Amino acid sequence: GTSRLTLRAELTKAEAVWDCKIVMKPSKDGKTILLSAKNLNRSQKDGCLAGFRVELPGRLSARAVSGTGDIESANVDGDFSAETGTGDIRLKNLTGAVHAKSGAGAVSGELSAASGAEFQTGVGSVKLRGLAGPVSVKTGTGEVSLAYASAPTAVSTTTISSGVGGAYVYLPEGAKVRTIFKSGSGHLTDEVGSTPDAAFVLEMRSGSGSLKVSKMRGQQ
């Protein structure tokens, strides 16, 4: 038989909720459900200014897009993608692959990212904890903080690219890492020590920013 999935969606923070409704539309291949807010007031040419709260089975993959507004995601086991022009992205208890991009806003949260993750901000910090896999971080202007619950043991590379802004990486006791650092005007402080033959590589390139690699001390 056909399995059945339940998805719940509601509007939040709508300026005029009675003029807005949620439209659910399946994609042509039937594998994706598209959610959007439609303005029912024909005199209003602009879109419906509202937020969403969506509940879906954790194993499903999801993608959230916002022109102006924050995006939050929690307890998703499938892959998750988020993009906002202006707004923060907050993540919690994500275990799948993650892609998050903000033009002007911070990215923060807790995720294992065992299957890899990519983060990008134009102006804004990236602060993540609970990591267990490689990540890619790119910021125009913003501080980067990455705290690992366990360092990857397989061959992998975490990359940090920063125009202006320093980076802090926290690793658990006994972690082995090979560190590569290049900066126009910045310096490297390494409390862990670089192991030339380590499978896990940490690489940072910055126009103006320093990198500090530290041993984990409690909650970072």
C-alpha angles and dihedrals in degrees: 000000000000116000117231127222127195121217124181124195133175136174119248133187093009114169090218108009093184089063094052136071136176116247118203115194128172119225120247092261091049093232098105135053113209118207123197139158117242125200110227093192105095091197090065112079094183123085124263110281101218145117131236135228110195129182119192138156108290094232093063122095118240140193125198125191127184131172094202120003146068124279123211127185130179139176098007117153095181126071116292131201127185132179130175132170095211119007146070125275117215122189133188134179097352117160104173131073112300132203118182129173130177126177093202115004145069129273117211143153150087125295138143094221089191088157095048136269140213127208130182135177131174093202115001145074128268115214119172135166138181092048122166103165142044120291136189118219127184125178132171093200121356147089121266125211122179121179118188122208087192129003118238114258097190122081105282143133133223111203129197121189118183133172095193121358143070129252133220121196121187120198131185123251113285096020117149120211139161110222125208117184131178124169137161092221114001141086139229124239111187120183094167099052128229117269110204096209098040116135091219115072126194113198127181129180119182139170091210117357144095131231126220120188112194140174114254114262112185117297113358 
